[in-house]
């Protein structure tokens, strides 16, 4: 079955890119799909009453996690090295020195372990890491400020930290996804992508780099304003919050009475992306992590009407306490339609799947992928 899927994906990719030359290092993503695991259970150690960053990282079930990943049939994994709130699932001596007694990097090198397991399978790892800082103590250490639209000190020192991780991961890390590269954080031309790229490629010169410029929206003239690879990225971030009718739901600044958010589909691997690969990513259930309730203004009207439970913090908290997962927001057919419409023209898709504290993926979503794979191989 896997061999058949590989042949089919290769045929689709080759036919789709025949009319568009792919110069991007991310061309290995063309015509394929991956999954994202937004695992954010580690926390900074700020007092004896809070857990160390090591506890959840040590408890992560790597064998079970990889078993779940295998079931999805994905070609790559986006995994959270850490978030802008601090705590990172991989050791980093340079970061530890800057933070001192403030426990931030873990002892266990979970990210490298995952990368090693993926390489055994012929799969790829893309590390998720923000290019901003929200946690108060970390903001002070790295001098991050929302008022400063360049944050030169932060960029210089944080990219040095990224470089240390990159050298540690080496060829086990195939790419990076830098979140938060938005005008709210950086003024035009002030995110020094040369620093970020050099750091990302310090351990693997072939690593791909992508910058997330925010949820895909369209401006008042109806022209997409961030369906493009910003800051010289190798692939489009393409963050969206919903899918519909075989495409991604694109935000519009103002809707007329009765109007729905429009749907967008690519017509090739370079659609509106310059030299970067067209790519999108979206969540299957909760708001990126397994039990995160959707923020109302982030959720699409479709989501609000179809799955109000995913916007209910109390219901999501109850599920977490019972050790249960929310149901996926889409059917296998809905997911298959979007993945097919992107991959058939040489674009790429990453689907976010909820993961619990122990590192196990939502079994309901895993089953959906199992059905999705059978749909693909039957065509």
C-alpha positions in Angstrom: 0.0 0.0 0.0 2.8 2.4 0.9 4.7 1.6 -2.3 1.5 2.3 -4.4 1.0 5.6 -2.6 4.6 6.6 -3.3 4.3 5.8 -7.0 1.0 7.7 -7.2 2.4 10.7 -5.4 5.4 10.8 -7.7 3.3 10.6 -10.8 1.0 13.4 -9.6 4.0 15.5 -8.6 5.8 15.0 -11.9 2.8 15.8 -14.1 1.9 18.9 -12.0 5.3 20.5 -12.0 5.9 19.9 -15.7 4.7 23.4 -16.6 6.3 25.2 -13.6 10.0 24.9 -12.7 10.6 24.3 -9.1 13.8 26.0 -7.9 12.8 26.0 -4.2 14.7 23.7 -1.8 11.2 22.6 -0.6 10.4 20.8 -3.9 10.6 17.5 -2.0 7.2 18.6 -0.4 5.6 19.1 -3.8 2.6 16.8 -4.4 2.7 15.4 -0.9 1.2 15.9 2.6 2.4 15.9 6.1 1.0 16.3 9.7 1.7 18.8 12.5 1.8 17.9 16.2 1.3 21.0 18.3 2.6 19.6 21.5 2.9 22.3 24.2 2.7 20.6 27.5 6.2 21.5 28.8 6.3 24.6 31.0 9.1 26.8 32.4 10.1 26.2 35.9 9.2 29.4 37.8 8.7 28.0 41.3 8.7 24.8 43.4 4.9 24.7 42.9 5.2 24.3 39.1 6.5 21.3 37.2 9.9 21.3 35.6 10.1 21.4 31.9 11.6 17.9 32.1 8.6 16.1 33.6 6.3 16.1 30.6 9.2 15.7 28.1 10.4 12.7 30.0 6.9 11.2 30.0 6.4 11.6 26.2 5.6 8.2 24.7 7.9 8.2 21.6 7.0 4.7 20.5 3.3 5.4 20.7 3.7 8.7 19.0 5.6 7.2 16.1 3.0 4.5 15.8 0.3 7.1 15.4 2.4 9.0 12.9 2.9 5.9 10.8 -0.9 5.4 10.6 -1.3 8.9 9.0 0.8 7.9 6.0 2.3 11.4 6.1 5.7 12.3 4.5 6.8 14.8 7.1 6.1 16.0 10.6 5.9 19.6 11.9 6.8 19.3 15.6 6.9 22.0 18.2 10.4 22.5 19.5 8.8 25.1 21.7 6.5 28.1 21.8 7.0 31.8 22.5 5.9 31.1 26.1 9.1 29.3 26.9 10.0 25.7 27.6 11.7 23.7 24.8 11.8 19.9 24.2 15.5 19.7 23.4 18.6 20.7 25.4 20.5 23.8 24.4 23.6 24.9 26.4 23.6 28.4 25.0 20.0 28.9 26.0 20.6 27.4 29.4 23.5 29.9 30.0 21.4 32.9 29.1 18.5 31.8 31.3 20.5 30.7 34.3 18.4 29.2 37.0 15.3 29.7 35.0 14.7 26.2 33.7 13.8 26.4 30.0 15.4 23.6 27.8 14.8 20.0 28.7 17.4 17.4 29.5 15.9 14.8 27.2 16.4 15.5 23.5 12.9 14.6 22.4 13.1 16.5 19.1 16.3 14.8 18.1 14.8 11.4 19.0 11.8 12.1 16.9 14.0 13.2 14.0 16.0 10.0 14.3 12.9 7.9 14.2 11.6 9.7 11.1 14.9 9.2 9.3 14.6 5.5 9.9 11.3 5.6 8.0 12.5 7.8 5.2 10.4 10.7 6.5 11.3 14.3 7.3 11.1 16.6 10.4 10.3 20.3 10.3 10.8 22.1 13.6 8.2 24.7 14.7 9.6 27.7 16.6 8.2 31.3 16.9 10.3 34.3 16.0 8.9 36.3 18.9 8.8 36.0 22.7 5.7 36.2 25.0 6.8 34.7 28.3 7.6 37.7 30.7 11.0 36.4 32.0 12.1 35.3 28.6 11.1 38.7 27.2 13.4 40.4 29.6 16.3 38.1 29.0 16.1 38.5 25.2 14.9 42.1 25.3 11.8 41.4 23.2 9.3 44.3 22.8 6.2 44.7 20.7 7.0 48.4 20.5 10.3 47.7 18.9 9.5 46.6 15.3 13.0 45.3 14.7 14.1 43.7 18.0 17.7 43.6 16.8 19.1 42.3 20.1 16.5 39.5 20.2 17.1 38.5 16.6 20.9 38.4 17.0 20.8 36.3 20.2 17.8 34.1 19.4 19.1 33.1 16.1 22.3 32.1 17.8 20.2 29.8 20.0 18.5 28.4 16.9 21.9 27.8 15.4 22.9 25.7 18.4 19.8 23.5 18.1 20.3 23.2 14.3 23.9 22.0 14.8 22.7 19.5 17.4 20.0 18.1 15.1 22.1 18.0 12.0 20.5 16.0 9.2 17.7 14.8 11.5 16.1 18.2 11.0 15.0 18.9 7.4 13.4 22.3 7.9 12.1 25.1 10.1 8.7 26.8 10.5 9.2 30.2 12.1 5.9 31.5 13.4 4.9 35.1 14.2 6.6 36.8 11.2 3.8 39.4 11.0 3.7 43.2 10.6 2.4 43.3 14.2 5.8 42.1 15.3 8.2 43.2 12.6 8.2 46.3 10.4 8.7 45.9 6.7 12.2 44.6 6.0 13.1 44.4 9.7 13.0 40.6 10.1 16.6 39.7 9.1 15.9 36.5 7.2 19.7 36.1 6.5 20.2 35.5 10.2 17.3 33.1 10.5 18.3 31.2 7.4 21.9 30.9 8.5 20.8 29.6 11.9 18.3 27.2 10.4 20.9 25.7 8.0 23.8 25.6 10.5 23.4 21.9 11.0 21.9 21.0 7.6 22.6 23.2 4.6 19.6 21.7 2.8 17.1 22.6 5.5 14.0 24.4 4.2 12.8 27.6 5.8 9.2 29.0 6.1 7.9 32.1 7.8 4.3 32.3 9.0 2.8 35.7 8.2 -0.5 34.9 9.8 -3.9 33.6 8.8 -4.5 33.9 5.0 -6.7 36.9 4.3 -7.7 39.0 1.4 -7.7 42.8 1.3 -10.4 45.2 0.4 -9.6 45.0 -3.3 -10.0 41.2 -3.2 -6.4 40.5 -3.8 -4.7 38.0 -1.5 -2.2 39.8 0.6 -0.3 37.0 2.3 -0.6 34.1 -0.2 3.0 34.6 -0.8 6.3 33.4 0.7 7.4 36.2 2.9 11.0 37.0 3.9 12.4 34.7 1.2 10.8 31.5 2.5 11.2 28.3 0.7 7.5 27.4 1.1 4.3 29.2 1.9 3.1 29.0 5.5 -0.6 29.1 4.3 -2.1 29.1 7.8 -5.9 28.7 7.6 -8.5 27.9 10.2 -11.0 26.0 8.0 -11.5 24.0 4.8 -14.6 23.8 2.6 -15.6 22.6 -0.8 -12.2 21.2 -1.6 -10.3 24.4 -0.8 -9.0 26.5 2.1 -11.3 29.1 3.7 -9.7 32.5 3.2 -10.5 35.4 5.5 -12.0 38.6 4.2 -11.8 41.9 6.1 -15.5 42.7 5.6 -18.4 40.5 4.5 -21.6 41.6 2.9 -24.9 40.5 4.4 -25.2 36.7 3.9 -21.8 36.4 2.3 -19.5 33.6 3.3 -15.7 33.6 3.5 -14.3 32.6 0.1 -12.6 29.4 -0.8 -9.2 29.3 -2.5 -7.5 26.5 -4.4 -4.1 26.6 -6.1 -3.6 26.1 -9.8 0.1 24.9 -9.5 3.0 24.4 -7.2 4.1 28.0 -7.3 0.6 29.6 -7.1 1.1 33.2 -5.9 4.3 32.1 -4.1 7.1 33.5 -6.2 9.9 30.9 -6.1 8.6 29.2 -3.0 6.3 26.2 -2.9 2.6 26.6 -2.4 1.7 25.0 0.9 -1.2 25.2 3.4 -1.8 24.0 7.0 -4.9 23.7 9.1 -6.2 22.0 12.3 -8.5 19.0 12.3 -10.1 19.5 15.7 -9.2 21.9 18.6 -7.4 25.2 18.2 -4.0 23.8 17.1 -3.4 21.8 20.3 -5.7 19.0 21.2 -7.9 20.8 23.7 -7.6 24.4 22.8 -11.0 26.0 22.4 -11.2 28.1 19.2 -11.1 31.9 19.7 -14.5 33.1 18.3 -12.9 35.6 15.9 -10.4 33.0 14.6 -13.1 30.4 14.0 -14.8 30.4 10.6 -18.6 30.8 10.4 -18.7 27.2 9.2 -16.9 26.0 12.4 -19.2 28.1 14.6 -22.3 26.6 13.1 -21.1 23.0 12.7 -19.0 22.5 15.8 -19.8 25.0 18.6 -18.3 22.5 21.1 -14.9 23.3 19.7 -15.4 26.9 20.9 -16.5 25.9 24.4 -13.6 26.1 26.8 -15.4 24.2 29.5 -16.3 21.3 27.2 -12.8 21.1 25.9 -11.4 21.1 29.5 -13.8 18.3 30.5 -12.6 16.2 27.6 -9.1 16.7 28.7 -9.8 15.8 32.3 -11.6 12.6 31.1 -8.6 11.8 28.9 -10.9 11.9 25.8 -10.3 13.7 22.5 -12.7 15.9 20.5 -14.2 14.6 17.3 -12.5 15.8 14.1 -14.3 18.7 12.4 -14.2 17.1 9.0 -15.0 13.8 7.3 -12.4 11.7 5.4 -14.0 12.9 2.2 -13.7 16.6 3.1 -10.0 16.1 4.0 -9.3 14.0 1.0 -10.8 16.6 -1.3 -8.5 19.4 -0.1 -5.4 17.3 0.0 -6.1 16.1 -3.5 -6.7 19.6 -4.9 -3.4 20.8 -3.5 -1.2 17.8 -4.2 -2.6 17.0 -7.7 -1.2 20.4 -8.9 2.2 19.9 -7.1 1.3 22.0 -4.0 1.7 20.7 -0.4 -0.6 20.3 2.6 0.1 19.9 6.4 -2.7 18.7 8.6 -2.6 19.5 12.3 -3.6 16.6 14.5 -4.3 16.9 18.2 -1.8 15.3 20.6 -2.2 14.7 24.3 0.2 15.3 27.1 1.7 11.8 26.8 2.4 12.3 23.1 -0.5 10.2 21.6 -2.4 11.5 18.7 -6.1 11.8 18.6 -7.2 8.2 17.7 -10.4 9.6 16.0 -8.2 11.7 13.7 -5.8 8.8 13.1 -8.8 6.7 12.0 -9.8 9.5 9.7 -6.4 9.4 8.1 -6.6 5.6 7.8 -9.8 6.1 5.8 -8.3 8.9 3.8 -5.4 6.7 2.8 -7.7 4.0 1.6 -9.6 6.6 -0.5 -6.3 7.7 -2.1 -5.1 4.2 -2.9 -8.4 3.2 -4.4 -8.2 5.9 -7.0 
